[in-house]
Amino acid sequence: MNQVNQKNEGLDLSASIQRALLGVIGKNVKAISMRFEKDTLYLVSYHYNKPKEKEKDDINVVLTEVHADFPGKIKRFNSDFIAWDGDSSYKWADYLVYLRKD
C-alpha cells in the first residue's frame, strides 16, 4: 500500500473512532491515540487516574464499532489503558484521535 492510501486509511479510521467515541469520553480521559498496522488496530487511552472497568469496557465497545465500519480489514484489536503521568509523548501515536485541553 502506498503512503497516500495508508494516510487516507488512517484518516478514515480516525474519523470512525471519533464517531464511536461520542458520548463515551468521561472526565478521566486525557487523550486517545491509535495506530493501524497490517490487520491490527491499536488504541491507547490515557487517563488522569487509573481507569475503572467501565471506562475500559467503553473503549472496547468503541473498537467493536470501528470494526463494524471496516469488516475484513481489521482482524485484531489491541487496547492499552495508561494512567497519565504528565509526559507529552504518546505510545503508538500515528494518529491522535482525542486530546482534552487542560
Secondary structure by P-SEA (a helix, b strand, c coil): ccaaaaaaaaaaaaaaaaaaaccccccccccccccccccbbbbbbbbcccccaaaaaaaaaaaaaaaaaccccccbbbbbbbcccccccccccccccccccc
